[in-house]
């Protein structure tokens, strides 16, 4: 009868992918330690493994990579005839009986060129030492001589000669990093008290692994839960621990364990928990390290235990369930995150009241409690915007259906009125929030220093109405003329920083900062028209002189008005002519801080001072010019007063 051939291990290794990170580099070490634990468990009763079982991990980290080696020695049963026969059999049933795969020892060939084994049997002073190499025709090569064997019985494996693709990982390795990775990988054994007495000697420095674990981790609690995956119910065990940040974990992690060994690098869960780390009352930071184990993970781990062969849907269910238990453990942290999110959403709605539609009838608390802990401002704004759009579509469809049906209209009219009232309130609130922001921006712009690219007076001008344009090309929502006067938002024509003839500026041309023309028709009469001219001067300027060009803003206004009367027209940006009759009243406003030199100019032209001492005014009867001078403080103060009722009353509804 023909016999089944043993697997071609070289071909199997070629098809096996191993990650190039530090975890992949150390995977052979993890497998060797795991084999040691199995060997010890086979020899020593479970209750005595922790006290009688011994593992020694010796790392020689020479400055020359040729001197680097890692040796793992245990006091298990060693390679007796039964175990050596199993050693020579890939995917052995012997390992399956111990919840292993029977492949771990072969993965070392992906990382190291040289692998030596040495075994000592009970009652014998002789050790069996050999070189193991699946790439050679003779895979087991007996070696002469012996190394110092740490125990009376057991097995040792020595890895050396790092393969080229892992040289960089060797360069990254250090004592602290090595200890942290060993601790992380055997977390389940350490937590459950099943880890043999393990010593790590790194360049001669000895560390007790269990002592190191106690310093790093603080075991909190465990949870048992069930999940139905692929139609079958599985039991899971979740162990939750806290660890100081950076030792060895920098962020929260959920570790999957199969056959008491870690699968890959674990799952980051900060997106679920909402923070990379948590903070204690004393300000120190800690992270949650949780481990999940169970039959489902044992059955679905790949051969080299680098990942879980399961669907993302199943993995997500496990992660979600585990995280729900973790957040029960961290109730205070969760409440802190949710409180910050609720405050965040409240601020968003205060700034953008129309997004309140996105709550779909929920309170802020109800809305936030259903959202992930890692959502930031942008994510909430995005979601509220989408929900608002969907709510508006539903409302539009509902409104159309109601209006077209008399019976439904009678049934729903009260609801419709309430909804319309809320809609207009939110829209008005959005408008008020915008105005308050504009006032704050104007206040900031007037304080620009000389190092800024734009002079402060030009910046305020640009905010009120874009320069070098007019109302034929500037939309209503593109200007803020209400800062000067609410009525100016609706005048017939506005020109900003343009010549009267609309062309390029020539010698003698006057350019108005902002010019307004308004024509009002009265039923049965001729109607009236008015022109208003606005000039902005640098905030804080105090070098004005009466009669001097460039230093006399009143003279500048009079010269400009004289040119308007002489021309008798404005030319718009699209080429239309707006006639200005000689009888047209012209109002002029000079926005300039009233410093001493400006007061002197005002007195020279017989200006009067207003009751509040914050402005000066004068009416030139013959030229029909009313001129008023006031500063940026008054400009913003008056704007705030006009909008104050909205700020104080309406915004109170939103908690401002």
PyMOL commands that set and color helices and strands:
alter all, ss='L'
color gray80, all
select helices_A, chain A and resi 9-14+22-43+46-52+65-67+81-87+93-96+104-110+164-172+175-185+187-192+209-216+270-273+295-300+312-329+331-351+353-359+364-369+377-403+406-445+456-464+476-478+481-483+486-490+553-567+596-604+632-654
alter helices_A, ss='H'
color red, helices_A
select strands_A, chain A and resi 54-60+69-74+112-120+127-132+140-142+154-162+197-202+205-208+217-229+232-244+253-258+261-262+267-268+278-279+285-294+469-470+493-499+511-520+528-536+569-571+577-579+585-591+608-609+615-620+625-630
alter strands_A, ss='S'
color yellow, strands_A
deselect
rebuild
show_as cartoon
